[in-house]
């Protein structure tokens, strides 16, 4: 049985989520504040952490930062009532796998949970790359064995999903990939679960890898279709 930890101070919402997730066959435990959630995350080791952003004693950002200090891989789904894009971007930068904005539909949340759990059960899609030689293009080097990326010889700190998204684009060898296909390949979502998650991660990759993120020359937007990676030298 896959285990899910809900860290949410709204007890009615937490109870509703717990009930519906248990109906779906998950083992569920709840915490009402950040420190309690961290303690359970460390001792119970859930397969997914559903984490509210606005929590007493320690907000979701602080919880995630502390979590990543002892567990770099535990999947995290943010719940946030805020509409500001900056909060979502900040959460993804810190290593969250996805987010759902309150109020949300139960079916959407269950689909996100199922996709993340399924993704984690399969294991990382790119583990088979660990025996391959590093990928080199332009001034970027991708070391697949260590899952590290360098630009002009300097290490670039990529979140796990950013790394997987980059490798997925590289593997497409310049072909255009739709947002839906990227969601399926990297996040495991079905085509009916579409969000701005891909666009947000693309923006982060551009910020970290492009010389001018406002005028990208590596990760190219193909209007109304998706993205492609241009590995040719720009000299």
Secondary structure by P-SEA (a helix, b strand, c coil): cbbbbbbccaaaaaaaaaaaaaaaccbbbbbccaaaaaaaaaaccccccccccccccccaaaaaaaaaacccccbbbbbbccccaaaaaaaaaacccccccccccaaaaaaaaaaaaaaaaacccccccccccccccccbbbbccccccccccbbbbbcaaaaaaaaaaaaaccccccaaaaaaaccccccccccaaaaaaaaaaaaccccccccccccccccccbbbbbccccc
